[in-house]
Structure formats: C-alpha cells, structure tokens
Amino acid sequence: MPANTRATAYPTTFTPVGALDVGARSAFIVRTYWHLFGAILAFTGLEVLLFSTGIAERLASAMLGTSWLLVLGGFIVVSWIASRAAHTATSPAVQYAALAGFVVAEALIFIPILYIAQAYAPGAIESAATVTLLGFGGLTGVVLWTRKDFTFLRGLLRWGFIVALVAIVSGAIFGFHLGTGFSLVMVALAGGAVLHDTSNVLHHFPEDRHVGAALELFASIALMFWYVLQIFLSRD
C-alpha cells in the first residue's frame, strides 16, 4: 500500500500561503501543480521504462515471492524520509531529491499490482487512472471553489489510516483477504486525504515549499490510484 506518510516541520516563523496576496498565492499554486504534473509524468515514464525493458517482470516476481510486510515496511521508511526532507529542507536541491526519491519509491511499489493488472485485467490500468484523475480533479475543485479549510480532517484521517494499516498487517499475517469493501473504504480515505492535503497546501504551506506541496499531493493521488485499481481488479 502506498503510504501517505508525512512529517511536517516548518520554521517557527513564516508566512503561510493563505496569508499572501492573490498574485503570490496564484504563483505558488502554479508552481505546485506544475511540479505535481511533472511527478506524475516521471512516475508514468519510469513504469513504461521498467515494463518495456523486462525489469518490471523480474522485480514483480521477486516482490510477490517475498513477505509483503517487508516491501510495505521499506516503502513506508522511504516515504517518511522523502516527505520529511521535502517539508523541512530549505535547499531546492534537497527538496527535488526528496520528490524524485518518492516518485521512484512509488514506481517500485506499484510494480506488482501493475504487473497483475497488465496480465489479467487489460484496460484496468487506464480505467483506474482516468477515475483517479477525475476524482482528484473534482475534489481539488471543491477546495478551490469553497475555499474551505479541510485540515480539520487530520485527526480522522490519521486514525483511519492507522486502522487500515492494522488491517493490512493482520491480513498479511493471518492470510485473510480484505476484499472490495476495504478498497472502497480506502478510496474514501484517499479522497479525504486529497481534500486535507489540497487545503493544507493552499492555506498553511510556506511559500518556498512548492516542491513539498507537490510531493504531498502526489502521495494522495498515488494512494487513491492504488485502491481504485484494486477495485477494478476485483471485478475480474
């Protein structure tokens, strides 16, 4: 499961984007979403490269043949490090390195599920990607249109993801299948994460953290895509 793990730590004194003038806010939003678009393109290009060269097949076999908990644990660690670096680093180079590292980690963790989808459910990847982008676009529109601060969802999302992680670990240990219902709940949680993260980016991020903002939004999109794809796979 792609982890939506964050460790936000800003300087003690800074001006959040929400307190800036319209021109500065608009420039921050443009920079953030261009970087998000670049991250999505990089993720897609990396997957195409891995699958076209046959590397993905070998990696999928290795990852599917080992403990999924090890894969999940390694991914969570990488995600946490990358997210923390993107949120705390003042150096643009470090922020970009964190975003790039996160994109690579996502690309690797997605290999098994993309491999299964490609082999047994033709068209599922494209359909899941379309649904995910439409869902993300709609939820982003809600935040932009209402200008509401959805960061009050933080506590609820935290508990939801903790319960989900416990369920995933329990399923891996005891060998039971979580089913389509769990994927639907996770898509709902991912939607809540999109609302929270988009609102957090637009209201509370420092102006110089547009790369970290892109990372945060990319993590939410990846989470939603993972479970939307799970739903499409469950139909086959």
C-alpha positions in Angstrom: 0.0 0.0 0.0 1.5 3.4 -0.9 1.9 5.2 2.3 0.5 8.7 2.7 3.0 9.4 5.5 4.1 12.9 6.3 6.2 14.7 8.8 5.5 18.4 8.6 8.0 20.7 10.2 8.3 24.3 9.2 10.3 27.2 10.6 8.9 28.7 13.8 8.1 32.0 11.9 6.9 32.0 8.3 4.0 33.5 6.3 1.6 30.7 5.1 0.5 30.8 1.5 -3.1 31.6 2.7 -1.9 34.9 4.1 -0.2 36.1 0.9 -1.6 38.4 -1.7 -3.6 36.9 -4.7 -0.6 37.1 -7.1 1.8 35.3 -4.7 -0.8 32.6 -4.0 -1.5 32.1 -7.6 2.2 31.8 -8.4 2.6 29.2 -5.6 -0.3 27.2 -6.9 1.0 27.2 -10.5 4.5 26.1 -9.3 3.0 23.3 -7.1 0.8 21.9 -9.8 3.4 22.0 -12.5 5.7 20.0 -10.2 2.8 17.6 -9.5 2.3 17.2 -13.2 6.0 16.5 -13.6 6.0 13.9 -10.8 3.1 12.1 -12.5 4.8 12.1 -15.9 8.0 10.9 -14.2 6.2 8.1 -12.5 4.5 7.1 -15.7 7.7 7.2 -17.7 9.6 5.2 -15.2 6.9 2.5 -15.2 6.9 2.4 -19.0 10.7 2.0 -19.0 10.6 -0.8 -16.4 8.0 -2.8 -18.2 9.3 -2.3 -21.7 12.8 -3.5 -20.7 11.5 -6.5 -18.8 12.9 -5.3 -15.5 9.4 -5.0 -14.0 8.6 -8.7 -14.6 11.7 -9.7 -12.7 11.0 -7.3 -9.9 7.4 -8.3 -9.7 8.4 -12.0 -9.4 10.8 -11.1 -6.6 8.4 -8.9 -4.7 5.5 -11.2 -5.0 7.7 -14.1 -3.8 8.7 -12.4 -0.5 6.9 -11.1 2.5 4.6 -8.2 1.6 5.2 -6.7 5.0 8.9 -6.3 4.2 8.0 -4.4 1.0 5.5 -2.3 2.8 7.9 -1.5 5.6 10.7 -0.5 3.3 8.3 1.7 1.4 7.0 3.4 4.5 10.5 4.2 5.6 11.5 5.7 2.2 8.2 7.6 2.1 8.8 9.1 5.6 12.3 10.2 4.8 11.4 11.7 1.5 8.4 13.5 2.9 10.3 14.9 5.9 13.1 16.1 3.7 10.8 17.9 1.3 9.0 19.6 4.1 12.0 20.7 6.2 14.7 21.3 3.6 15.3 24.9 2.6 17.7 23.8 -0.2 15.8 23.4 -3.5 18.2 20.6 -4.5 17.3 18.6 -1.4 13.6 19.2 -2.0 13.9 18.0 -5.5 15.9 14.9 -4.4 13.2 14.1 -1.9 10.4 14.3 -4.6 12.4 12.3 -7.0 13.1 9.6 -4.4 9.5 9.4 -3.5 8.5 9.0 -7.2 11.0 6.2 -7.6 9.7 4.5 -4.4 6.1 4.7 -5.7 7.1 3.4 -9.1 8.8 0.3 -7.5 6.0 -0.4 -5.0 3.4 -0.3 -7.8 5.2 -2.8 -10.0 3.5 -6.0 -8.6 -0.1 -4.6 -8.9 0.6 -3.1 -12.3 2.1 -6.4 -13.5 -1.0 -8.3 -12.3 -3.3 -5.8 -13.9 -1.5 -5.9 -17.2 -1.5 -9.7 -17.3 -5.0 -10.5 -16.1 -7.1 -7.3 -16.5 -6.4 -5.5 -19.8 -7.6 -1.9 -19.7 -7.9 -1.8 -15.9 -4.8 0.5 -15.5 -6.1 3.1 -18.0 -9.6 3.0 -16.4 -8.3 3.3 -12.9 -6.0 6.2 -13.9 -8.9 8.0 -15.5 -11.2 7.6 -12.5 -8.4 8.7 -10.2 -7.6 11.8 -12.1 -11.3 12.7 -12.4 -11.8 12.2 -8.6 -8.7 14.2 -7.8 -9.8 17.0 -10.1 -13.3 17.1 -8.6 -12.0 17.1 -5.0 -9.4 19.8 -5.8 -12.3 21.8 -7.4 -14.2 21.6 -4.2 -11.4 23.0 -2.2 -10.7 25.8 -4.7 -14.4 26.7 -5.1 -15.4 26.7 -1.4 -12.1 27.9 -0.1 -12.8 25.9 3.0 -10.0 24.7 5.2 -10.3 20.9 5.4 -7.3 20.4 7.7 -9.8 19.6 10.5 -9.9 16.1 8.8 -6.3 15.4 10.0 -7.3 13.5 13.2 -9.9 11.4 11.5 -7.6 10.5 8.6 -4.8 9.6 11.0 -7.0 7.2 12.9 -8.4 5.8 9.7 -5.0 5.1 8.2 -3.8 3.5 11.5 -6.8 1.2 11.5 -6.2 0.4 7.8 -2.6 -0.4 8.4 -3.5 -2.7 11.3 -6.0 -4.5 9.0 -3.4 -4.8 6.2 -0.8 -6.2 8.6 -3.3 -8.6 10.1 -4.4 -9.8 6.7 -0.7 -10.4 5.7 0.0 -12.3 9.0 -3.2 -14.4 9.2 -3.8 -14.8 5.5 -7.3 -13.4 5.1 -8.4 -11.3 2.1 -9.6 -7.7 2.9 -12.0 -7.6 -0.1 -13.5 -5.0 -2.3 -15.3 -3.3 0.7 -11.9 -2.5 2.2 -10.7 -1.0 -1.1 -13.9 1.2 -1.3 -13.2 2.5 2.3 -9.6 3.2 1.3 -10.7 5.2 -1.7 -12.9 7.2 0.5 -10.0 7.8 2.9 -7.8 8.8 0.0 -10.4 11.2 -1.1 -10.4 12.7 2.4 -6.6 12.9 2.1 -6.9 14.8 -1.1 -9.3 17.3 0.5 -7.0 17.7 3.5 -3.7 17.9 1.6 -5.0 20.3 -1.0 -6.4 22.6 1.7 -3.2 22.3 3.7 -1.1 23.2 0.7 -3.3 26.2 -0.2 -3.7 27.6 3.4 -0.7 26.6 5.5 2.4 25.8 3.5 5.3 28.2 3.4 5.8 29.9 0.0 9.1 28.2 -0.6 7.7 24.6 -0.2 6.0 24.2 -3.5 8.1 21.0 -4.1 7.0 19.6 -0.8 3.4 20.5 -1.6 3.7 18.6 -4.9 5.0 15.6 -3.0 2.1 15.7 -0.6 -0.5 15.9 -3.4 1.3 13.2 -5.4 1.2 10.8 -2.4 -2.6 11.3 -2.1 -3.1 10.6 -5.9 -0.9 7.5 -5.7 -2.9 6.2 -2.7 -6.2 6.8 -4.5 -4.9 5.2 -7.7 -3.7 2.1 -5.8 -7.1 1.3 -4.4 -9.2 2.3 -7.4 -7.0 -0.2 -9.4 -7.7 -2.8 -6.7 -11.4 -2.3 -7.2 -11.1 -2.8 -11.0 -9.0 -5.9 -10.4 -11.6 -7.3 -8.0 -14.1 -7.4 -10.9 -12.0 -9.9 -12.9 
